């Protein structure tokens, strides 16, 4: 599958959000990634569906949302209504993760599931028939700007092998510490959806940085 790059707006300059988004869009961003934190599941608070609605007025690039929240089913309809295309709840957050993922599909969204660095990839297998993508966290969720946890590369390879056997059309997304120095090796391990925050929005030239990252993916 063609690799996709999703800049995470958590690292954008919110005083100049439209400017940053337009620069990343011009560089060829495939998605824009929304990090949703509730201060309970992770020790930080970010933003909610209103940001998604604002984004939809700024750009036609599709949105995906990573729900780092304890009650994802209460908010999934709001994010779908706000125009988010792909939603990733956490497998660790819901007592009934099957119903949580099914709700995304019932509402017409693309369904993902997120695994923390310490969660085995085998936990996603009962959900495969419902999934469009699996998001592997390569940092502990809750804060931007962290360094990539190297053992996650092995998890990517393991998951890719499992998916290739049972549902090869499911994408593998990676979030956390993705940058120019490692994006090609992450791609070679089997990932095809790359979330990058600081690597994009802290760059001197956002548009050029997106182009560089996509070029590295295309040649990996």
Secondary structure by P-SEA (a helix, b strand, c coil): ccbbbbbbcccccccaaaaaaaaaaaacccbbbbbbbcccccccccccaaaaaaaaaccccbbbbbcccccccccaaaaaaacccbbbbbccccccaaaaaaaaaaabbbbbbbbcccccccccccccccccbbbbbcccccccccccccaaaaaaaaaaaaaaaccccbbbbbbcccccccaaaaaaacccbbbbcccccccccaaaaaaaaaaaaaac
